[in-house]
C-alpha cells in the first residue's frame, strides 16, 4: 500500500511542478502579451491582470491540495524516522511558498486590483507582484528538488 501512496505522491508533485512551470513560463507571458495574438486595443494591461488572477485562483486549489499532501507525506516520513536532509527543507519551503502565494499574495493582488486600474500601476502593486513572482520561482525550485529527491529515495530502496 505504501508503494501506491508514494507513486500517487510523486505524480502529484510532478503535476504541481508542471502546473507552476506552465503558469509561469507559458500562461502569464501569453496573457500579458495578448496584443501580439489578438491585436492591440482589445485588452488593456489591467484586464490581462484580471484574467491572470482568475487563472491563479483556480490553480490555487491544486496548490493547496499539494501543500496538504506534502505536509501529510513528509510528516509521516519524519514520524517514521525517515528523515532526509534534502527532502525536509525542500518540502518545508514548498509548503511555505504555496501558502504564501495562495493565502497572501493572491489575496493581496486581488484586493489591490479591486481598487481599480490606477492602483495596479502603483509602486505598492509592483512590489507585491514582484515578490509573488519570486515566491513562485522558489516554489518551482523547491518542488523540483523535492520531487527529484523523493524519486532518488524511492529508486534507492529497490
Chimera marker file (.cmm) of the C-alpha trace (Angstrom):
<marker_set name="trace">
<marker id="1" x="0.000" y="0.000" z="0.000" r="1" g="1" b="0" radius="0.5"/>
<marker id="2" x="2.851" y="2.357" z="0.830" r="1" g="1" b="0" radius="0.5"/>
<marker id="3" x="4.236" y="1.984" z="-2.688" r="1" g="1" b="0" radius="0.5"/>
<marker id="4" x="0.930" y="3.154" z="-4.190" r="1" g="1" b="0" radius="0.5"/>
<marker id="5" x="0.900" y="6.159" z="-1.884" r="1" g="1" b="0" radius="0.5"/>
<marker id="6" x="4.453" y="7.026" z="-2.925" r="1" g="1" b="0" radius="0.5"/>
<marker id="7" x="3.544" y="6.743" z="-6.614" r="1" g="1" b="0" radius="0.5"/>
<marker id="8" x="0.485" y="8.972" z="-6.142" r="1" g="1" b="0" radius="0.5"/>
<marker id="9" x="2.568" y="11.465" z="-4.141" r="1" g="1" b="0" radius="0.5"/>
<marker id="10" x="5.278" y="11.604" z="-6.792" r="1" g="1" b="0" radius="0.5"/>
<marker id="11" x="2.657" y="12.062" z="-9.511" r="1" g="1" b="0" radius="0.5"/>
<marker id="12" x="1.061" y="14.908" z="-7.558" r="1" g="1" b="0" radius="0.5"/>
<marker id="13" x="4.443" y="16.603" z="-7.101" r="1" g="1" b="0" radius="0.5"/>
<marker id="14" x="5.117" y="16.245" z="-10.839" r="1" g="1" b="0" radius="0.5"/>
<marker id="15" x="1.689" y="17.572" z="-11.785" r="1" g="1" b="0" radius="0.5"/>
<marker id="16" x="2.068" y="20.538" z="-9.454" r="1" g="1" b="0" radius="0.5"/>
<marker id="17" x="5.564" y="21.302" z="-10.717" r="1" g="1" b="0" radius="0.5"/>
<marker id="18" x="4.207" y="21.152" z="-14.272" r="1" g="1" b="0" radius="0.5"/>
<marker id="19" x="1.374" y="23.500" z="-13.280" r="1" g="1" b="0" radius="0.5"/>
<marker id="20" x="3.762" y="26.015" z="-11.724" r="1" g="1" b="0" radius="0.5"/>
<marker id="21" x="6.121" y="25.937" z="-14.712" r="1" g="1" b="0" radius="0.5"/>
<marker id="22" x="3.244" y="26.175" z="-17.203" r="1" g="1" b="0" radius="0.5"/>
<marker id="23" x="1.663" y="29.129" z="-15.424" r="1" g="1" b="0" radius="0.5"/>
<marker id="24" x="4.954" y="30.974" z="-15.052" r="1" g="1" b="0" radius="0.5"/>
<marker id="25" x="6.575" y="30.212" z="-18.391" r="1" g="1" b="0" radius="0.5"/>
<marker id="26" x="3.626" y="29.867" z="-20.781" r="1" g="1" b="0" radius="0.5"/>
<marker id="27" x="0.332" y="31.220" z="-19.462" r="1" g="1" b="0" radius="0.5"/>
<marker id="28" x="1.491" y="34.503" z="-17.885" r="1" g="1" b="0" radius="0.5"/>
<marker id="29" x="3.649" y="35.600" z="-20.842" r="1" g="1" b="0" radius="0.5"/>
<marker id="30" x="0.842" y="34.723" z="-23.259" r="1" g="1" b="0" radius="0.5"/>
<marker id="31" x="-1.829" y="36.584" z="-21.279" r="1" g="1" b="0" radius="0.5"/>
<marker id="32" x="0.334" y="39.665" z="-20.754" r="1" g="1" b="0" radius="0.5"/>
<marker id="33" x="1.305" y="39.782" z="-24.427" r="1" g="1" b="0" radius="0.5"/>
<marker id="34" x="-2.187" y="39.073" z="-25.732" r="1" g="1" b="0" radius="0.5"/>
<marker id="35" x="-1.941" y="42.047" z="-28.065" r="1" g="1" b="0" radius="0.5"/>
<marker id="36" x="0.535" y="40.062" z="-30.193" r="1" g="1" b="0" radius="0.5"/>
<marker id="37" x="-2.162" y="37.456" z="-30.796" r="1" g="1" b="0" radius="0.5"/>
<marker id="38" x="-5.379" y="39.480" z="-30.691" r="1" g="1" b="0" radius="0.5"/>
<marker id="39" x="-4.217" y="42.843" z="-31.919" r="1" g="1" b="0" radius="0.5"/>
<marker id="40" x="-3.815" y="45.980" z="-29.865" r="1" g="1" b="0" radius="0.5"/>
<marker id="41" x="-6.663" y="47.720" z="-28.112" r="1" g="1" b="0" radius="0.5"/>
<marker id="42" x="-8.719" y="44.621" z="-27.288" r="1" g="1" b="0" radius="0.5"/>
<marker id="43" x="-7.445" y="44.100" z="-23.745" r="1" g="1" b="0" radius="0.5"/>
<marker id="44" x="-5.574" y="46.602" z="-21.618" r="1" g="1" b="0" radius="0.5"/>
<marker id="45" x="-2.960" y="45.585" z="-19.053" r="1" g="1" b="0" radius="0.5"/>
<marker id="46" x="-5.490" y="45.765" z="-16.212" r="1" g="1" b="0" radius="0.5"/>
<marker id="47" x="-7.870" y="43.358" z="-17.983" r="1" g="1" b="0" radius="0.5"/>
<marker id="48" x="-4.986" y="40.993" z="-18.718" r="1" g="1" b="0" radius="0.5"/>
<marker id="49" x="-4.183" y="41.044" z="-14.995" r="1" g="1" b="0" radius="0.5"/>
<marker id="50" x="-7.787" y="40.193" z="-14.157" r="1" g="1" b="0" radius="0.5"/>
<marker id="51" x="-7.626" y="37.179" z="-16.492" r="1" g="1" b="0" radius="0.5"/>
<marker id="52" x="-4.358" y="36.021" z="-14.961" r="1" g="1" b="0" radius="0.5"/>
<marker id="53" x="-5.817" y="36.403" z="-11.461" r="1" g="1" b="0" radius="0.5"/>
<marker id="54" x="-8.784" y="34.223" z="-12.419" r="1" g="1" b="0" radius="0.5"/>
<marker id="55" x="-6.382" y="31.536" z="-13.630" r="1" g="1" b="0" radius="0.5"/>
<marker id="56" x="-4.332" y="31.717" z="-10.425" r="1" g="1" b="0" radius="0.5"/>
<marker id="57" x="-7.454" y="31.491" z="-8.253" r="1" g="1" b="0" radius="0.5"/>
<marker id="58" x="-8.334" y="28.190" z="-9.923" r="1" g="1" b="0" radius="0.5"/>
<marker id="59" x="-4.769" y="26.874" z="-9.723" r="1" g="1" b="0" radius="0.5"/>
<marker id="60" x="-4.620" y="27.701" z="-6.010" r="1" g="1" b="0" radius="0.5"/>
<marker id="61" x="-6.909" y="24.734" z="-5.298" r="1" g="1" b="0" radius="0.5"/>
<marker id="62" x="-4.316" y="22.347" z="-6.733" r="1" g="1" b="0" radius="0.5"/>
<marker id="63" x="-1.508" y="24.146" z="-4.933" r="1" g="1" b="0" radius="0.5"/>
<marker id="64" x="-3.254" y="23.992" z="-1.542" r="1" g="1" b="0" radius="0.5"/>
<marker id="65" x="-4.116" y="20.316" z="-2.052" r="1" g="1" b="0" radius="0.5"/>
<marker id="66" x="-0.456" y="19.635" z="-2.830" r="1" g="1" b="0" radius="0.5"/>
<marker id="67" x="0.687" y="21.545" z="0.266" r="1" g="1" b="0" radius="0.5"/>
<marker id="68" x="-1.577" y="19.416" z="2.445" r="1" g="1" b="0" radius="0.5"/>
<marker id="69" x="-0.322" y="16.234" z="0.762" r="1" g="1" b="0" radius="0.5"/>
<marker id="70" x="3.286" y="17.325" z="1.328" r="1" g="1" b="0" radius="0.5"/>
<marker id="71" x="2.573" y="18.012" z="4.994" r="1" g="1" b="0" radius="0.5"/>
<marker id="72" x="0.965" y="14.589" z="5.424" r="1" g="1" b="0" radius="0.5"/>
<marker id="73" x="3.564" y="12.576" z="3.494" r="1" g="1" b="0" radius="0.5"/>
<marker id="74" x="6.633" y="14.328" z="4.820" r="1" g="1" b="0" radius="0.5"/>
<marker id="75" x="5.151" y="14.455" z="8.323" r="1" g="1" b="0" radius="0.5"/>
<marker id="76" x="4.627" y="10.700" z="8.183" r="1" g="1" b="0" radius="0.5"/>
<marker id="77" x="8.194" y="10.202" z="6.959" r="1" g="1" b="0" radius="0.5"/>
<marker id="78" x="9.504" y="12.363" z="9.794" r="1" g="1" b="0" radius="0.5"/>
<marker id="79" x="7.469" y="10.487" z="12.418" r="1" g="1" b="0" radius="0.5"/>
<marker id="80" x="8.705" y="7.181" z="10.939" r="1" g="1" b="0" radius="0.5"/>
<marker id="81" x="12.323" y="8.353" z="11.356" r="1" g="1" b="0" radius="0.5"/>
<marker id="82" x="12.803" y="8.556" z="7.575" r="1" g="1" b="0" radius="0.5"/>
<marker id="83" x="14.430" y="11.941" z="7.939" r="1" g="1" b="0" radius="0.5"/>
<marker id="84" x="16.271" y="13.316" z="4.952" r="1" g="1" b="0" radius="0.5"/>
<marker id="85" x="18.423" y="16.440" z="4.925" r="1" g="1" b="0" radius="0.5"/>
<marker id="86" x="17.199" y="17.448" z="1.451" r="1" g="1" b="0" radius="0.5"/>
<marker id="87" x="13.549" y="16.344" z="1.463" r="1" g="1" b="0" radius="0.5"/>
<marker id="88" x="12.593" y="18.059" z="4.726" r="1" g="1" b="0" radius="0.5"/>
<marker id="89" x="13.872" y="21.568" z="3.875" r="1" g="1" b="0" radius="0.5"/>
<marker id="90" x="12.599" y="21.422" z="0.297" r="1" g="1" b="0" radius="0.5"/>
<marker id="91" x="9.190" y="20.208" z="1.492" r="1" g="1" b="0" radius="0.5"/>
<marker id="92" x="9.021" y="22.946" z="4.132" r="1" g="1" b="0" radius="0.5"/>
<marker id="93" x="9.997" y="25.561" z="1.557" r="1" g="1" b="0" radius="0.5"/>
<marker id="94" x="7.420" y="24.288" z="-0.941" r="1" g="1" b="0" radius="0.5"/>
<marker id="95" x="4.628" y="24.350" z="1.652" r="1" g="1" b="0" radius="0.5"/>
<marker id="96" x="5.638" y="27.821" z="2.848" r="1" g="1" b="0" radius="0.5"/>
<marker id="97" x="5.803" y="29.173" z="-0.714" r="1" g="1" b="0" radius="0.5"/>
<marker id="98" x="2.441" y="27.617" z="-1.612" r="1" g="1" b="0" radius="0.5"/>
<marker id="99" x="0.676" y="29.083" z="1.397" r="1" g="1" b="0" radius="0.5"/>
<marker id="100" x="2.368" y="32.463" z="0.943" r="1" g="1" b="0" radius="0.5"/>
<marker id="101" x="1.214" y="32.549" z="-2.669" r="1" g="1" b="0" radius="0.5"/>
<marker id="102" x="-2.325" y="31.252" z="-2.170" r="1" g="1" b="0" radius="0.5"/>
<marker id="103" x="-3.150" y="32.830" z="1.178" r="1" g="1" b="0" radius="0.5"/>
<marker id="104" x="-1.233" y="36.103" z="0.995" r="1" g="1" b="0" radius="0.5"/>
<marker id="105" x="-0.060" y="37.197" z="-2.450" r="1" g="1" b="0" radius="0.5"/>
<marker id="106" x="-3.190" y="36.168" z="-4.357" r="1" g="1" b="0" radius="0.5"/>
<marker id="107" x="-5.463" y="37.895" z="-1.840" r="1" g="1" b="0" radius="0.5"/>
<marker id="108" x="-3.256" y="40.992" z="-1.724" r="1" g="1" b="0" radius="0.5"/>
<marker id="109" x="-3.160" y="41.292" z="-5.507" r="1" g="1" b="0" radius="0.5"/>
<marker id="110" x="-6.929" y="40.784" z="-5.746" r="1" g="1" b="0" radius="0.5"/>
<marker id="111" x="-7.579" y="43.455" z="-3.127" r="1" g="1" b="0" radius="0.5"/>
<marker id="112" x="-5.296" y="45.903" z="-4.936" r="1" g="1" b="0" radius="0.5"/>
<marker id="113" x="-6.966" y="45.096" z="-8.269" r="1" g="1" b="0" radius="0.5"/>
<marker id="114" x="-10.364" y="45.732" z="-6.693" r="1" g="1" b="0" radius="0.5"/>
<marker id="115" x="-9.270" y="49.321" z="-6.032" r="1" g="1" b="0" radius="0.5"/>
<marker id="116" x="-9.038" y="49.914" z="-9.767" r="1" g="1" b="0" radius="0.5"/>
<marker id="117" x="-6.666" y="50.337" z="-12.643" r="1" g="1" b="0" radius="0.5"/>
<marker id="118" x="-4.754" y="53.224" z="-11.063" r="1" g="1" b="0" radius="0.5"/>
<marker id="119" x="-3.653" y="51.156" z="-8.069" r="1" g="1" b="0" radius="0.5"/>
<marker id="120" x="-2.246" y="48.407" z="-10.291" r="1" g="1" b="0" radius="0.5"/>
<marker id="121" x="0.182" y="50.981" z="-11.698" r="1" g="1" b="0" radius="0.5"/>
<marker id="122" x="1.472" y="51.909" z="-8.223" r="1" g="1" b="0" radius="0.5"/>
<marker id="123" x="4.800" y="51.007" z="-6.647" r="1" g="1" b="0" radius="0.5"/>
<marker id="124" x="2.967" y="49.013" z="-3.964" r="1" g="1" b="0" radius="0.5"/>
<marker id="125" x="1.332" y="46.774" z="-6.547" r="1" g="1" b="0" radius="0.5"/>
<marker id="126" x="4.615" y="46.401" z="-8.453" r="1" g="1" b="0" radius="0.5"/>
<marker id="127" x="6.488" y="45.313" z="-5.317" r="1" g="1" b="0" radius="0.5"/>
<marker id="128" x="3.771" y="42.836" z="-4.267" r="1" g="1" b="0" radius="0.5"/>
<marker id="129" x="3.658" y="41.419" z="-7.794" r="1" g="1" b="0" radius="0.5"/>
<marker id="130" x="7.459" y="41.088" z="-7.978" r="1" g="1" b="0" radius="0.5"/>
<marker id="131" x="7.520" y="39.347" z="-4.591" r="1" g="1" b="0" radius="0.5"/>
<marker id="132" x="4.825" y="36.918" z="-5.777" r="1" g="1" b="0" radius="0.5"/>
<marker id="133" x="6.913" y="36.131" z="-8.864" r="1" g="1" b="0" radius="0.5"/>
<marker id="134" x="9.946" y="35.382" z="-6.681" r="1" g="1" b="0" radius="0.5"/>
<marker id="135" x="7.753" y="33.224" z="-4.455" r="1" g="1" b="0" radius="0.5"/>
<marker id="136" x="6.570" y="31.263" z="-7.490" r="1" g="1" b="0" radius="0.5"/>
<marker id="137" x="10.144" y="30.749" z="-8.720" r="1" g="1" b="0" radius="0.5"/>
<marker id="138" x="11.253" y="29.484" z="-5.311" r="1" g="1" b="0" radius="0.5"/>
<marker id="139" x="8.197" y="27.220" z="-5.267" r="1" g="1" b="0" radius="0.5"/>
<marker id="140" x="9.188" y="25.717" z="-8.634" r="1" g="1" b="0" radius="0.5"/>
<marker id="141" x="12.748" y="25.138" z="-7.417" r="1" g="1" b="0" radius="0.5"/>
<marker id="142" x="11.689" y="23.554" z="-4.121" r="1" g="1" b="0" radius="0.5"/>
<marker id="143" x="9.122" y="21.296" z="-5.843" r="1" g="1" b="0" radius="0.5"/>
<marker id="144" x="11.734" y="20.157" z="-8.375" r="1" g="1" b="0" radius="0.5"/>
<marker id="145" x="14.215" y="19.468" z="-5.582" r="1" g="1" b="0" radius="0.5"/>
<marker id="146" x="11.622" y="17.577" z="-3.512" r="1" g="1" b="0" radius="0.5"/>
<marker id="147" x="10.426" y="15.544" z="-6.499" r="1" g="1" b="0" radius="0.5"/>
<marker id="148" x="13.980" y="14.686" z="-7.517" r="1" g="1" b="0" radius="0.5"/>
<marker id="149" x="14.963" y="13.707" z="-4.004" r="1" g="1" b="0" radius="0.5"/>
<marker id="150" x="11.877" y="11.567" z="-3.426" r="1" g="1" b="0" radius="0.5"/>
<marker id="151" x="12.398" y="9.832" z="-6.786" r="1" g="1" b="0" radius="0.5"/>
<marker id="152" x="16.003" y="9.149" z="-5.828" r="1" g="1" b="0" radius="0.5"/>
<marker id="153" x="14.984" y="7.744" z="-2.427" r="1" g="1" b="0" radius="0.5"/>
<marker id="154" x="12.282" y="5.515" z="-3.961" r="1" g="1" b="0" radius="0.5"/>
<marker id="155" x="14.716" y="4.186" z="-6.580" r="1" g="1" b="0" radius="0.5"/>
<marker id="156" x="17.412" y="3.658" z="-3.942" r="1" g="1" b="0" radius="0.5"/>
<marker id="157" x="15.117" y="1.324" z="-1.967" r="1" g="1" b="0" radius="0.5"/>
<marker id="158" x="14.855" y="-1.021" z="-4.962" r="1" g="1" b="0" radius="0.5"/>
<link id1="1" id2="2" r="1" g="1" b="0" radius="0.2"/>
<link id1="2" id2="3" r="1" g="1" b="0" radius="0.2"/>
<link id1="3" id2="4" r="1" g="1" b="0" radius="0.2"/>
<link id1="4" id2="5" r="1" g="1" b="0" radius="0.2"/>
<link id1="5" id2="6" r="1" g="1" b="0" radius="0.2"/>
<link id1="6" id2="7" r="1" g="1" b="0" radius="0.2"/>
<link id1="7" id2="8" r="1" g="1" b="0" radius="0.2"/>
<link id1="8" id2="9" r="1" g="1" b="0" radius="0.2"/>
<link id1="9" id2="10" r="1" g="1" b="0" radius="0.2"/>
<link id1="10" id2="11" r="1" g="1" b="0" radius="0.2"/>
<link id1="11" id2="12" r="1" g="1" b="0" radius="0.2"/>
<link id1="12" id2="13" r="1" g="1" b="0" radius="0.2"/>
<link id1="13" id2="14" r="1" g="1" b="0" radius="0.2"/>
<link id1="14" id2="15" r="1" g="1" b="0" radius="0.2"/>
<link id1="15" id2="16" r="1" g="1" b="0" radius="0.2"/>
<link id1="16" id2="17" r="1" g="1" b="0" radius="0.2"/>
<link id1="17" id2="18" r="1" g="1" b="0" radius="0.2"/>
<link id1="18" id2="19" r="1" g="1" b="0" radius="0.2"/>
<link id1="19" id2="20" r="1" g="1" b="0" radius="0.2"/>
<link id1="20" id2="21" r="1" g="1" b="0" radius="0.2"/>
<link id1="21" id2="22" r="1" g="1" b="0" radius="0.2"/>
<link id1="22" id2="23" r="1" g="1" b="0" radius="0.2"/>
<link id1="23" id2="24" r="1" g="1" b="0" radius="0.2"/>
<link id1="24" id2="25" r="1" g="1" b="0" radius="0.2"/>
<link id1="25" id2="26" r="1" g="1" b="0" radius="0.2"/>
<link id1="26" id2="27" r="1" g="1" b="0" radius="0.2"/>
<link id1="27" id2="28" r="1" g="1" b="0" radius="0.2"/>
<link id1="28" id2="29" r="1" g="1" b="0" radius="0.2"/>
<link id1="29" id2="30" r="1" g="1" b="0" radius="0.2"/>
<link id1="30" id2="31" r="1" g="1" b="0" radius="0.2"/>
<link id1="31" id2="32" r="1" g="1" b="0" radius="0.2"/>
<link id1="32" id2="33" r="1" g="1" b="0" radius="0.2"/>
<link id1="33" id2="34" r="1" g="1" b="0" radius="0.2"/>
<link id1="34" id2="35" r="1" g="1" b="0" radius="0.2"/>
<link id1="35" id2="36" r="1" g="1" b="0" radius="0.2"/>
<link id1="36" id2="37" r="1" g="1" b="0" radius="0.2"/>
<link id1="37" id2="38" r="1" g="1" b="0" radius="0.2"/>
<link id1="38" id2="39" r="1" g="1" b="0" radius="0.2"/>
<link id1="39" id2="40" r="1" g="1" b="0" radius="0.2"/>
<link id1="40" id2="41" r="1" g="1" b="0" radius="0.2"/>
<link id1="41" id2="42" r="1" g="1" b="0" radius="0.2"/>
<link id1="42" id2="43" r="1" g="1" b="0" radius="0.2"/>
<link id1="43" id2="44" r="1" g="1" b="0" radius="0.2"/>
<link id1="44" id2="45" r="1" g="1" b="0" radius="0.2"/>
<link id1="45" id2="46" r="1" g="1" b="0" radius="0.2"/>
<link id1="46" id2="47" r="1" g="1" b="0" radius="0.2"/>
<link id1="47" id2="48" r="1" g="1" b="0" radius="0.2"/>
<link id1="48" id2="49" r="1" g="1" b="0" radius="0.2"/>
<link id1="49" id2="50" r="1" g="1" b="0" radius="0.2"/>
<link id1="50" id2="51" r="1" g="1" b="0" radius="0.2"/>
<link id1="51" id2="52" r="1" g="1" b="0" radius="0.2"/>
<link id1="52" id2="53" r="1" g="1" b="0" radius="0.2"/>
<link id1="53" id2="54" r="1" g="1" b="0" radius="0.2"/>
<link id1="54" id2="55" r="1" g="1" b="0" radius="0.2"/>
<link id1="55" id2="56" r="1" g="1" b="0" radius="0.2"/>
<link id1="56" id2="57" r="1" g="1" b="0" radius="0.2"/>
<link id1="57" id2="58" r="1" g="1" b="0" radius="0.2"/>
<link id1="58" id2="59" r="1" g="1" b="0" radius="0.2"/>
<link id1="59" id2="60" r="1" g="1" b="0" radius="0.2"/>
<link id1="60" id2="61" r="1" g="1" b="0" radius="0.2"/>
<link id1="61" id2="62" r="1" g="1" b="0" radius="0.2"/>
<link id1="62" id2="63" r="1" g="1" b="0" radius="0.2"/>
<link id1="63" id2="64" r="1" g="1" b="0" radius="0.2"/>
<link id1="64" id2="65" r="1" g="1" b="0" radius="0.2"/>
<link id1="65" id2="66" r="1" g="1" b="0" radius="0.2"/>
<link id1="66" id2="67" r="1" g="1" b="0" radius="0.2"/>
<link id1="67" id2="68" r="1" g="1" b="0" radius="0.2"/>
<link id1="68" id2="69" r="1" g="1" b="0" radius="0.2"/>
<link id1="69" id2="70" r="1" g="1" b="0" radius="0.2"/>
<link id1="70" id2="71" r="1" g="1" b="0" radius="0.2"/>
<link id1="71" id2="72" r="1" g="1" b="0" radius="0.2"/>
<link id1="72" id2="73" r="1" g="1" b="0" radius="0.2"/>
<link id1="73" id2="74" r="1" g="1" b="0" radius="0.2"/>
<link id1="74" id2="75" r="1" g="1" b="0" radius="0.2"/>
<link id1="75" id2="76" r="1" g="1" b="0" radius="0.2"/>
<link id1="76" id2="77" r="1" g="1" b="0" radius="0.2"/>
<link id1="77" id2="78" r="1" g="1" b="0" radius="0.2"/>
<link id1="78" id2="79" r="1" g="1" b="0" radius="0.2"/>
<link id1="79" id2="80" r="1" g="1" b="0" radius="0.2"/>
<link id1="80" id2="81" r="1" g="1" b="0" radius="0.2"/>
<link id1="81" id2="82" r="1" g="1" b="0" radius="0.2"/>
<link id1="82" id2="83" r="1" g="1" b="0" radius="0.2"/>
<link id1="83" id2="84" r="1" g="1" b="0" radius="0.2"/>
<link id1="84" id2="85" r="1" g="1" b="0" radius="0.2"/>
<link id1="85" id2="86" r="1" g="1" b="0" radius="0.2"/>
<link id1="86" id2="87" r="1" g="1" b="0" radius="0.2"/>
<link id1="87" id2="88" r="1" g="1" b="0" radius="0.2"/>
<link id1="88" id2="89" r="1" g="1" b="0" radius="0.2"/>
<link id1="89" id2="90" r="1" g="1" b="0" radius="0.2"/>
<link id1="90" id2="91" r="1" g="1" b="0" radius="0.2"/>
<link id1="91" id2="92" r="1" g="1" b="0" radius="0.2"/>
<link id1="92" id2="93" r="1" g="1" b="0" radius="0.2"/>
<link id1="93" id2="94" r="1" g="1" b="0" radius="0.2"/>
<link id1="94" id2="95" r="1" g="1" b="0" radius="0.2"/>
<link id1="95" id2="96" r="1" g="1" b="0" radius="0.2"/>
<link id1="96" id2="97" r="1" g="1" b="0" radius="0.2"/>
<link id1="97" id2="98" r="1" g="1" b="0" radius="0.2"/>
<link id1="98" id2="99" r="1" g="1" b="0" radius="0.2"/>
<link id1="99" id2="100" r="1" g="1" b="0" radius="0.2"/>
<link id1="100" id2="101" r="1" g="1" b="0" radius="0.2"/>
<link id1="101" id2="102" r="1" g="1" b="0" radius="0.2"/>
<link id1="102" id2="103" r="1" g="1" b="0" radius="0.2"/>
<link id1="103" id2="104" r="1" g="1" b="0" radius="0.2"/>
<link id1="104" id2="105" r="1" g="1" b="0" radius="0.2"/>
<link id1="105" id2="106" r="1" g="1" b="0" radius="0.2"/>
<link id1="106" id2="107" r="1" g="1" b="0" radius="0.2"/>
<link id1="107" id2="108" r="1" g="1" b="0" radius="0.2"/>
<link id1="108" id2="109" r="1" g="1" b="0" radius="0.2"/>
<link id1="109" id2="110" r="1" g="1" b="0" radius="0.2"/>
<link id1="110" id2="111" r="1" g="1" b="0" radius="0.2"/>
<link id1="111" id2="112" r="1" g="1" b="0" radius="0.2"/>
<link id1="112" id2="113" r="1" g="1" b="0" radius="0.2"/>
<link id1="113" id2="114" r="1" g="1" b="0" radius="0.2"/>
<link id1="114" id2="115" r="1" g="1" b="0" radius="0.2"/>
<link id1="115" id2="116" r="1" g="1" b="0" radius="0.2"/>
<link id1="116" id2="117" r="1" g="1" b="0" radius="0.2"/>
<link id1="117" id2="118" r="1" g="1" b="0" radius="0.2"/>
<link id1="118" id2="119" r="1" g="1" b="0" radius="0.2"/>
<link id1="119" id2="120" r="1" g="1" b="0" radius="0.2"/>
<link id1="120" id2="121" r="1" g="1" b="0" radius="0.2"/>
<link id1="121" id2="122" r="1" g="1" b="0" radius="0.2"/>
<link id1="122" id2="123" r="1" g="1" b="0" radius="0.2"/>
<link id1="123" id2="124" r="1" g="1" b="0" radius="0.2"/>
<link id1="124" id2="125" r="1" g="1" b="0" radius="0.2"/>
<link id1="125" id2="126" r="1" g="1" b="0" radius="0.2"/>
<link id1="126" id2="127" r="1" g="1" b="0" radius="0.2"/>
<link id1="127" id2="128" r="1" g="1" b="0" radius="0.2"/>
<link id1="128" id2="129" r="1" g="1" b="0" radius="0.2"/>
<link id1="129" id2="130" r="1" g="1" b="0" radius="0.2"/>
<link id1="130" id2="131" r="1" g="1" b="0" radius="0.2"/>
<link id1="131" id2="132" r="1" g="1" b="0" radius="0.2"/>
<link id1="132" id2="133" r="1" g="1" b="0" radius="0.2"/>
<link id1="133" id2="134" r="1" g="1" b="0" radius="0.2"/>
<link id1="134" id2="135" r="1" g="1" b="0" radius="0.2"/>
<link id1="135" id2="136" r="1" g="1" b="0" radius="0.2"/>
<link id1="136" id2="137" r="1" g="1" b="0" radius="0.2"/>
<link id1="137" id2="138" r="1" g="1" b="0" radius="0.2"/>
<link id1="138" id2="139" r="1" g="1" b="0" radius="0.2"/>
<link id1="139" id2="140" r="1" g="1" b="0" radius="0.2"/>
<link id1="140" id2="141" r="1" g="1" b="0" radius="0.2"/>
<link id1="141" id2="142" r="1" g="1" b="0" radius="0.2"/>
<link id1="142" id2="143" r="1" g="1" b="0" radius="0.2"/>
<link id1="143" id2="144" r="1" g="1" b="0" radius="0.2"/>
<link id1="144" id2="145" r="1" g="1" b="0" radius="0.2"/>
<link id1="145" id2="146" r="1" g="1" b="0" radius="0.2"/>
<link id1="146" id2="147" r="1" g="1" b="0" radius="0.2"/>
<link id1="147" id2="148" r="1" g="1" b="0" radius="0.2"/>
<link id1="148" id2="149" r="1" g="1" b="0" radius="0.2"/>
<link id1="149" id2="150" r="1" g="1" b="0" radius="0.2"/>
<link id1="150" id2="151" r="1" g="1" b="0" radius="0.2"/>
<link id1="151" id2="152" r="1" g="1" b="0" radius="0.2"/>
<link id1="152" id2="153" r="1" g="1" b="0" radius="0.2"/>
<link id1="153" id2="154" r="1" g="1" b="0" radius="0.2"/>
<link id1="154" id2="155" r="1" g="1" b="0" radius="0.2"/>
<link id1="155" id2="156" r="1" g="1" b="0" radius="0.2"/>
<link id1="156" id2="157" r="1" g="1" b="0" radius="0.2"/>
<link id1="157" id2="158" r="1" g="1" b="0" radius="0.2"/>
</marker_set>
